[in-house]
Amino acid sequence: MTPLAIALAAVFLAVAVAFAALWFVERGRRRRLQEAREEREWDRIDRELEVAEQAGRFRIIGELGDVAVASVSRVVSQAEGMRYAAGSDLEAATRSAAALETSARDALADLRRLQNAAADGVRDSAPAPSLHSAADLFRVMREAGLEVTSTETGERYDLRQGAELVVFRILQTSLGNALDHGGPGTRATVGFAWTADGLHVTVEDDGIRAAARRAGLDRDGVDKATAYSPEDDLRAVTEFVEGPDLNALRDRVALYGGVLNARSVPGVGFSLSVVFPALRHHNGVHGVPLR
């Protein structure tokens, strides 16, 4: 090889190395920009949903306040009536005292519900997104590597704002867990089944099979790597799946009369099902314990 050829080869090699270095630098820059965009999108959704959740909570507190005011007004009226009756008819005053006691207990219960709702607003600072932002959530999760599809049956209707926030929290928590545990390439299917008064939400993923696919296995290899036994099936049916996120989600769902079931699916991934029998008119207040 002539000195000229050697020099040209060295030049070409240097150029190739420079282009490769620039390509890696640009790839890293694009990845950082993508991650920054995803982070900003999550922040935007969380800020929007924090405002929406507080608005929904204020509406509930306002409704409870109206009920409490009406209850206290009734107590005052009965007390005035008992004072006038005491001067002429002690028996009537005694009967009024019993009714007054019942009304006072009802008023106390309403005030405690109001107190609980206000205290929950102070304790619960985590935003609970609303249903109208689901499309944004799906897009962000797809950009992060989760393959999200959704199906919907029945006729959709408007929900109270607090109920929408709970449904969105179901989607955000379950899809986030699917990506964390299953990794990029995991397929997640979201289902909405609307009934006359209720809603059934399902989120199913194939995180276990996704891990096998990322290993480069073919279909038969994936099937072998994700094989499971009857004992695995029995364990999946009988075990109670819990964790900080799921436990918090169960509490939110229960507030709106819903039931949450979560289980692993052997050889496939994870499944979450939430049934709200009467979500259409539920205001999230019924069943609040009087602490």
Secondary structure as GFF3:
##gff-version 3
##sequence-region A 1 291
A	DSSP	alpha_helix	3	86	.	.	.	ID=ss1
A	DSSP	alpha_helix	90	123	.	.	.	ID=ss2
A	DSSP	three_ten_helix	131	133	.	.	.	ID=ss3
A	DSSP	alpha_helix	134	143	.	.	.	ID=ss4
A	DSSP	beta_strand	147	153	.	.	.	ID=ss5
A	DSSP	alpha_helix	161	182	.	.	.	ID=ss6
A	DSSP	beta_strand	187	194	.	.	.	ID=ss7
A	DSSP	beta_strand	199	205	.	.	.	ID=ss8
A	DSSP	alpha_helix	207	214	.	.	.	ID=ss9
A	DSSP	alpha_helix	219	225	.	.	.	ID=ss10
A	DSSP	alpha_helix	230	238	.	.	.	ID=ss11
A	DSSP	alpha_helix	244	255	.	.	.	ID=ss12
A	DSSP	beta_strand	259	265	.	.	.	ID=ss13
A	DSSP	beta_strand	269	276	.	.	.	ID=ss14
###
